[in-house]
Every structure is written in C-alpha cells, then in structure tokens.
Amino acid sequence: MAAEPLTADAIAALPQALPGWELKEGKLHRELRFSSFVTAFGFMAQVALLAESLGHHPEWSNVYNRVVIDLTTHDCGGLSSLDRELAERINALLP
C-alpha cells in the first residue's frame, strides 16, 4: 500500500473517525493501559505484525502496562493514508 499524504481537512477529521486517537505535535497519538506488562507486550506483538504487513511502523514505547503510540509518515512529511489505516487496524485489536 502506497502512502498518500492526507489533506488538512482529512487530518482534522481523524480524531472523530478514530476513537481514542488525538492529534499531538503533528502525529496521530494514542496512549493505552493494560492489566499487565505481558498483556501490553502481547498487544505490541500483534501491532508489530500489522505494521510489518503494511510496511509502515509506529513510533512507540512501553513502560510496564502502558503503551504509547505515535503515527506519522516521514516520507510524506506528515500524516498519510498509512497512518489512518494502521490506526484503524490497531483499534480493531482492542476490545
């Protein structure tokens, strides 16, 4: 899937279209808390497989039960269709 830069209107609509996500410093941002480190790490493993299938990888961190995800497309200099797609797929993993 090729990255297509999002228009300003499409970017402004992302938080409403993607529950749990916000725009922060020009990136799609989400913070998640899980019941344990193992659960958080298992979630990250699932996201890693999704990211690899799209050829698009998040900026993220994990501390114990917390996962912080930022999405941006460096090649496009901002947000792209790949960021929206990965955020949608990440949301689909969550209960």
C-alpha positions, 0 to 999 in steps of 0.5 A: 500500500502506497502512502498518500499524504492526507489533506488538512481537512482529512487530518482534522477529521481523524480524531472523530473517525478514530476513537481514542486517537488525538492529534499531538505535535503533528502525529496521530497519538494514542496512549493505552493501559493494560492489566499487565506488562505481558498483556501490553507486550502481547498487544505490541506483538500483534501491532508489530505484525500489522505494521510489518504487513503494511510496511509502515511502523509506529513510533512507540514505547512501553513502560510496564502496562502502558503503551504509547503510540505515535503515527506519522509518515516521514516520507510524506512529511506528515500524516498519510493514508498509512497512518489512518489505516494502521490506526484503524487496524490497531483499534480493531485489536482492542476490545 
